[in-house]
Amino acid sequence: MKRPAGLYLAYLFQFLIAANILIALSLGEYSQVFTGVIGLFLTLVPAIATRRWSITLPWQVNLLIAFLLYLHVAGEIQGYYLLYYPYYDKIAHLIAGITVSVLAFAIVLLLDRFSRLNLTRWMIVGFIIITAMAMEGFWEIYEWTFDTFLGTNLQHGLDDTMLDMIFVLIGSVIVALAGNRYLSRFSKEEIAERLVIPKEPPAE
């Protein structure tokens, strides 16, 4: 089966993350090395999910995850967050909102399919936005904790934090509207079925 060209772009971002890890290692920035390693591992989660739970995510999801994590790792190691502040930071949060929301859409459909929750379309749409905003809330707490106890400079005042949350909200609303439109064309069962790898019949 031929792989989509976009998947190779995801591989490129994984390679760039690995390259940034080596740069941080050469500079002795071990905390950034740790951040990069975690980011690289997270890009492998879709492949792990496919092998472990027979779930297959669209290649666009793999690309979004790899791109988002590259933005974060490069932003930290290359200093893009400060060099291109605030534009780089806000774009990263917008992409984060979109990525988390797409993942939330896939997860809630799978939960609905396997747990028989029987969620309505508006419950699914609401779950997308709530999940993205909850993740953003945890992220801001993480930044505040590091700034307070480790002396980092991740947050730049109340306006910066609020704009981060607003850009995540914008990303989640975009995905929620797209998901609502998608659910108006296809049933949630049809969409969830596409995320599950069919089991091969036992050999006779």
C-alpha positions as CSV (number, residue, x, y, z in Angstrom):
1,M,0.0,0.0,0.0
2,K,1.4,3.3,-1.1
3,R,2.0,5.8,1.7
4,P,0.6,9.4,1.4
5,A,3.2,12.0,0.6
6,G,2.0,14.0,3.7
7,L,3.2,11.1,5.9
8,Y,6.8,11.6,4.6
9,L,6.5,15.3,5.7
10,A,5.6,14.0,9.2
11,Y,8.8,11.9,9.0
12,L,10.7,15.0,8.1
13,F,9.5,16.8,11.2
14,Q,10.5,13.8,13.3
15,F,14.0,14.0,11.8
16,L,14.1,17.8,12.5
17,I,13.2,17.1,16.2
18,A,16.0,14.5,16.4
19,A,18.4,17.1,14.9
20,N,17.4,19.6,17.5
21,I,18.0,17.1,20.2
22,L,21.5,16.6,19.0
23,I,22.0,20.4,18.9
24,A,20.8,20.8,22.5
25,L,23.1,17.9,23.5
26,S,26.1,19.5,21.9
27,L,25.3,22.7,23.8
28,G,25.0,20.9,27.1
29,E,21.3,22.0,27.4
30,Y,20.1,18.8,29.0
31,S,16.7,20.1,30.0
32,Q,16.0,20.9,26.4
33,V,17.4,17.5,25.4
34,F,14.8,15.9,27.7
35,T,12.1,18.1,26.2
36,G,13.1,17.0,22.7
37,V,13.2,13.3,23.6
38,I,9.7,13.5,25.1
39,G,8.5,15.4,21.9
40,L,10.1,12.7,19.6
41,F,8.5,9.9,21.7
42,L,5.0,11.6,21.4
43,T,5.3,11.7,17.6
44,L,5.5,7.9,17.8
45,V,2.3,7.5,19.8
46,P,0.1,7.0,16.7
47,A,2.3,4.2,15.5
48,I,2.2,2.6,19.0
49,A,-1.6,2.9,19.1
50,T,-1.9,1.2,15.7
51,R,0.2,-1.8,16.9
52,R,-1.2,-2.1,20.4
53,W,-4.9,-1.3,19.9
54,S,-5.5,-1.8,16.2
55,I,-6.4,1.9,15.8
56,T,-5.3,3.8,12.7
57,L,-5.3,7.6,12.6
58,P,-5.5,9.5,9.3
59,W,-2.0,10.6,8.1
60,Q,-3.1,14.2,8.6
61,V,-3.2,13.5,12.4
62,N,0.3,12.2,12.3
63,L,1.4,15.2,10.4
64,L,-0.3,17.6,12.8
65,I,1.3,15.9,15.9
66,A,4.8,15.9,14.3
67,F,4.5,19.5,13.2
68,L,3.2,20.7,16.6
69,L,5.9,19.0,18.5
70,Y,8.6,20.2,16.1
71,L,7.3,23.8,16.7
72,H,7.6,23.4,20.4
73,V,11.0,21.6,20.4
74,A,12.5,24.1,17.9
75,G,10.9,27.0,19.7
76,E,12.7,26.0,22.9
77,I,16.1,24.9,21.5
78,Q,16.4,27.4,18.7
79,G,14.9,30.2,20.7
80,Y,12.1,30.9,18.2
81,Y,9.6,31.5,21.0
82,L,11.6,34.6,22.1
83,L,13.0,35.5,18.7
84,Y,9.6,35.7,17.0
85,Y,7.5,36.5,20.0
86,P,4.5,36.8,20.1
87,Y,3.7,35.5,16.6
88,Y,5.5,32.1,16.9
89,D,4.0,31.4,20.3
90,K,0.4,32.2,19.1
91,I,0.7,30.1,15.9
92,A,2.0,27.2,18.0
93,H,-1.0,27.5,20.3
94,L,-3.4,27.7,17.4
95,I,-1.8,24.5,15.9
96,A,-2.0,22.9,19.4
97,G,-5.7,23.7,19.7
98,I,-6.3,22.2,16.2
99,T,-4.2,19.1,17.0
100,V,-5.7,18.3,20.4
101,S,-9.2,18.9,19.1
102,V,-8.7,16.5,16.2
103,L,-7.4,13.9,18.6
104,A,-10.3,14.5,20.9
105,F,-12.7,14.0,18.0
106,A,-11.1,10.6,17.1
107,I,-11.0,9.5,20.8
108,V,-14.6,10.4,21.6
109,L,-15.9,8.6,18.5
110,L,-13.9,5.5,19.5
111,L,-15.2,5.8,23.1
112,D,-18.7,6.1,21.8
113,R,-18.3,3.0,19.6
114,F,-16.7,0.7,22.2
115,S,-18.4,2.0,25.4
116,R,-21.9,2.5,23.9
117,L,-22.2,6.0,25.3
118,N,-24.6,6.9,22.5
119,L,-23.4,10.5,22.4
120,T,-25.3,13.1,20.4
121,R,-23.6,15.3,17.8
122,W,-23.6,18.3,20.0
123,M,-22.1,16.3,22.9
124,I,-19.3,15.3,20.6
125,V,-18.7,18.9,19.4
126,G,-18.8,20.1,23.0
127,F,-16.3,17.4,24.1
128,I,-13.9,18.6,21.4
129,I,-13.8,22.2,22.7
130,I,-13.8,21.2,26.4
131,T,-10.9,18.8,25.9
132,A,-8.8,21.3,24.1
133,M,-9.4,24.0,26.7
134,A,-8.7,21.6,29.5
135,M,-5.4,20.6,28.0
136,E,-4.5,24.3,27.5
137,G,-5.4,24.9,31.2
138,F,-3.0,22.2,32.3
139,W,-0.3,23.6,30.0
140,E,-0.6,27.0,31.5
141,I,-0.4,25.5,35.0
142,Y,2.8,23.6,33.9
143,E,4.3,26.9,32.6
144,W,3.4,28.7,35.8
145,T,4.8,25.9,38.0
146,F,8.1,25.9,36.1
147,D,8.4,29.7,36.2
148,T,7.6,29.8,39.9
149,F,9.7,27.0,41.2
150,L,12.5,26.6,38.6
151,G,13.0,30.2,37.6
152,T,12.1,29.7,33.9
153,N,10.5,32.4,31.8
154,L,7.7,30.6,30.0
155,Q,4.8,33.0,30.7
156,H,4.9,36.7,29.9
157,G,2.1,38.1,31.9
158,L,-1.7,37.8,32.0
159,D,-2.2,39.1,28.5
160,D,0.2,36.4,27.1
161,T,-1.6,33.6,29.0
162,M,-5.1,34.8,27.9
163,L,-4.0,35.1,24.3
164,D,-2.6,31.6,24.4
165,M,-6.0,30.3,25.6
166,I,-7.9,32.3,23.0
167,F,-5.8,30.9,20.2
168,V,-6.3,27.4,21.5
169,L,-10.0,28.1,21.6
170,I,-10.0,29.4,18.0
171,G,-8.3,26.2,16.9
172,S,-10.8,24.0,18.8
173,V,-13.8,25.9,17.4
174,I,-12.5,25.4,13.9
175,V,-12.2,21.6,14.4
176,A,-15.6,21.5,16.2
177,L,-17.3,23.2,13.3
178,A,-15.5,20.9,10.8
179,G,-16.5,17.9,12.9
180,N,-20.1,19.0,13.1
181,R,-20.2,19.3,9.3
182,Y,-18.5,15.9,9.0
183,L,-21.1,14.3,11.3
184,S,-23.9,15.8,9.3
185,R,-22.6,13.9,6.2
186,F,-21.6,10.7,7.8
187,S,-22.8,8.8,10.9
188,K,-20.5,8.6,13.9
189,E,-20.4,4.8,13.5
190,E,-19.1,5.2,9.9
191,I,-16.4,7.6,11.0
192,A,-15.3,5.4,14.0
193,E,-15.2,2.4,11.7
194,R,-12.6,4.1,9.6
195,L,-10.4,4.4,12.7
196,V,-10.4,0.7,13.5
197,I,-8.2,-1.7,11.6
198,P,-10.4,-4.6,10.5
199,K,-9.3,-8.0,12.0
200,E,-8.2,-10.6,9.5
201,P,-10.4,-13.7,9.4
202,P,-8.7,-16.7,11.1
203,A,-6.9,-19.0,8.7
204,E,-8.7,-22.2,7.9
